[in-house]
Amino acid sequence: MEPFLHQVASYIDKKYGKNLYRTSVIFPGRRAGVFFNAYLNKIITNPTIGPKIITISELVSGLSPLQIPDRMSMIVDLFGIYKKVTGSHETLDEFYFWGDILLNDFNDIDNYLVPAQKLYENITDLKQIDQIFDFFSDNQKEALKTFWGGMDPETESENRKKFVFIWPKLGEIYLLFKEHLVSKNNGYSGMIIRDIVEKNEDITNCTEFVSDHYIFVGFNALNKCEKKLFQQFKKSGKSDFFWDYDKTFIEDITQEAGKFIRNNIFEFPMPEDFFPDQETRKPKVHIYSVPGQISQTQVINQNEFYTKENKQIAFDDSAYVLADENLLIPVVSALSSRCDKINITMGYPLIKTPVYSLLKQLIELQNDSKKLDKEDAFYSGTVISILKHQLIAGDMSKDMVSEIYKQNKVYIKKSELKKDDLTTLLFVKYTNWRMMAESFMEIIRYLSNRLSGQEEENAEIQDEKNANPQKEFLFRTYLVIQRLTDVLNELSGEVLSISLFCKILLRHLQRITVPFEGEPLSGLQVMGLLETRALDFKNLTIFSMNSDIMPKRESSHSFIPYMMRKYFGMPVQEYQDAIYGYYFYRLIHRSENVTLVYDSSSDGLKVGEMSPFLLQLIYDSDVHPSVSHLNFEFSRTENPVINIPKDKKYQHKLLSDFKNHRLSPSAINNYIDCKLKFYFQRICRISEPEEIQEEIDSRMFGNLFHYAARELYSEFGSRQITSNDLDKTIHDEEKINKAIISAFASEYFKDKGKEDIIISGMNLLVQDNLNTYLKKLLEKDKAFVPFHIISLEKKYVADFPLNIEGETYNIKLGGTIDRIDCTKDGIRIIDYKTSRQVETKFSEFEKMTDSGNKKRPKEIFQALIYSEIYNRLKGDKENILPNLYIIDSLYEKKFQPQILKEKEKLIYQDVAVDFRKFLQDFLENDFFAIHDYNQTSIVEKCSYCPYNQICRKK
């Protein structure tokens, strides 16, 4: 079928011939004008000057001396008028967002020629509804009463008082606001077009016009001002109107797609000698249901979509239309493997760019700051996010992140973040919005210069052609901030908060799109729905044909209730339905192949329903589309078992490593718990992921307890400790708290030399618990006096010979023993345990290395290895007594920390020979033997394993 614009171009060429340059052709959007020009160029065979091609907005702006200022400027002006009329003492912060709503309402009032004074009648009494709105039907009155019911004068709510107070003043605000804008030679779009149509009876006599004839092409829903403008052009006899529609939805009065066009073709008929091709042809329509928004793009990989790479595609051959413009990148990615040339007729939202995410993080940085030692400090999570950001990341930032993790700093002082020029710019605490705006622009200048390889500090950002896309994003953002700063600087005497500035800035940036540059008449066309107006394509694909997107169900905020909008002919949701219905049916009726795709997945409130337009095609049309479901079959399968064959190279690596470096009891326990974890840790040397530990978990609590206990007992030195000594320490709060603060400084803040740390928040509870546990420890130790300390948190390493495959190897067996003291009964090897489920008795050594035993006495195994190490170093002159100090047991009346073997207190020398043989046999025939490194069978251990993302077993 011949495209509509081609038909119009042929008619205009025949009718005006060489006088084309004396005509103006007006379109609803730019893209239609580009296609029209392309068709006209194909038709015209001789050199000639073409018509003037403009959009409706360009036509209106050419008829008025008024300019449309920045939206923020208008809201500021409206705020001034509002305060003058109401005498309100509200701040711009409080006014801004509903001032934005008022501006939208005023624009609708003017676009639809609504008498503002009548609209804003004072309706503070419900009884006035029947008097003032007696023209309403009973249902309309009831609906209006429902709206005003929330404003019942008997209800003393602040919202009601405020609304009742402001409503009768809105008419005056509206008039004064318009007068103020005119005094500045400004106006919003609705105001400008209303001013034009109300002042000019014969619009074509305006001096701004130079054309002899005006041709309006491809319009649909006209507001009242546009309709009046068209009437004036029609009355002049110097205009033609061309409407694009499918006669099926014109003839069916119940079809919403024809709601506006039926009236338009009657009121503004097309030329009598124009015979458009209106023959109804049934396109081949296929509907695809795909679970997942991005997954919709997989339709492109179906065979019927295949396009050979070298095939030349005409500009009106194929189009991919995105009802949801967030699909742009996925669609382009899917098409790039199929086609050489893609023309994108839509902008890329700035909200999706790295510069936007960076600004959001910088704003979040301000919210996550506090004073630390009278200096500004920033939350580490936000700092790390900024340092890792793609626009910031580099060698310097990588080192800074590592240092933050290493020191476990939850908040970082500003002075500690000043490493170079960029970090000095990034980490600043702003005291006012101007400082923030200037800083943001300075950061953008710096990043732009860095992308260009420039080092000049004061270099300006240039709008260069063919620039790096990131530079273009930076440039657009810079302009928005600069313009916003200029507007806000015009506020005299108004204090603007940083919070409001951030909200305004982000809202402005969300409205900005960065246009793609390309050849508009080459390759596959990728566009949004609005860009398709008046265009036709042979092959058409529309994505996101869902009920909440086609038509859009956006709830626009307004102070004007629904029924009043309805009565005064202002836009309501039904208008939106009709407009989208027209876009859809007009677009598909000349296509040969139509593919319609919708997301069938359900998630939360999103139900994954197809658009009502699809339902109409299926059940209420003679198109009879085919329907396919692209489902991705996911069957629940167990993750594959990971086994790493243990060969000679691993055996030699371990023997070599532990010949010079100590093999600790904890490493042996890790091996028994999960051989695969040991493989990742010791063979592959995969470090655990770094993270800031904000909350104190059981592991950190244990570290704090160990450190504080060492601090307390180190005060005694090597002298005999008596019961009186312990009592004095128990009652010395200063000494105990000093030990706790030292523990926090070293283990939590990773700063051993810092003594002036501040413990706050939930950590105060931890401090209190530590205080209680330490006192309990001292109290329980009174049962073992007198004793003296041999060592605290000291490393002990002993040689341990092994015979592997006939060869002798000496390895280093060692670890850090929490405490060793000497009592009248012997040498106590003490291991502090903060875990709750700890076994303190055993019967067989074999259970200690049983990896399948959930209650494996690994703590006993560790204590016995420590005892063996000490025995090798010091001999067995005195009894060696392995002890487990379980801190929860400190509360028990009968505290018994010594390990039991079959209910008898264990003296290590009694089992030393057997345990040494058992340990040696385990190391020779298991630990250093050639076996697979496999996963644990106890899934509970995987939940807290740092490597569970690798093996996916949790």
Buried (B, 14 or more C-beta within 10 A) or exposed (E): BEBBBBBBBBBBBEBBEEEBBBBBBBBBBBBBBBBBBBBBEEEBEEEBEBBBBBBBBBBBBEBBEBEBBBBBBBBBBBBBBBBEBBEBEBBBBEBBBBBBBBBBBBBBBBBBBBEBEEBBBEBBEBEEBEEBBEEBEEEBBEBBEEBBEEBBEEEEEEEBEBBBEBBEBBBBBBBBBBEBBBEEEBBBBBBBBBBBBEEBEEBBEEEEBEBEBBBBBBBBBBBBBBBBBBBBBBEBEBBBBBBBBBEBBBEEEEBBBBBBBBEBBEEBEBEEEBEBEEEEEEBBBBBBBBBBBBBBBBBBEEEEBEBEEEEEBEBBBBBBBBBBBEBBEBBBEBBEEBBBBBBBBBBBBBBBBBBBBBBBBBBBBBEBBEEBEEEBBBBBBBBBBBBEBEBBEEEBBEEBBEBBBEBBBBBBBBEBBBBEEBBEBBBBBBEEBBEBBBBBBBBBBBBBBBBBEEEEEEEEBEEEEEBEEBBBBBBBBBBBBBBBBEBBEEEEEBEBEBEBBBBBBBBBBEEBBBEBEEEBBBBBBBBBBBBBBBBBBBBBBBBBBBBBBBBBEEEEEBBBBBBBBBBBEBBBBEBBBBBBBBBBBBBBBBBEBBBBBBBBBEEEEEEBBBBBBBEBBBEEBEBEBEBBEBEEEEEEEEEEEBEBEBEEEBBEEBBEBBEEEBBBBEBBBBBBBBBBBBBBBBBEEBEEEEEBBBEBEEEBBBBBBBBBBBBBBEEBEEEEBBEEBBEEBBEBEEBBBBBBBBBBBBBBBBBEEEEEBEBEEEBEEBBEBBBBBBBBBBBBBBEBBEBBBBBBBEEBBBEBEBEBEEEEBEBBBBBBBBBBBBBEBBBBBBBBBBEEEBBBBBEEBEBBBEBEBEEBBBBBBBBBBBBBBBBBEBEBEBBBBBBBBBBBBBEEEEBBBBBBBEEEBBBBBBBBEEBBEBBBEBBBEBBBEEBBBBBBEBEEBBEEBBBBEBBEBB
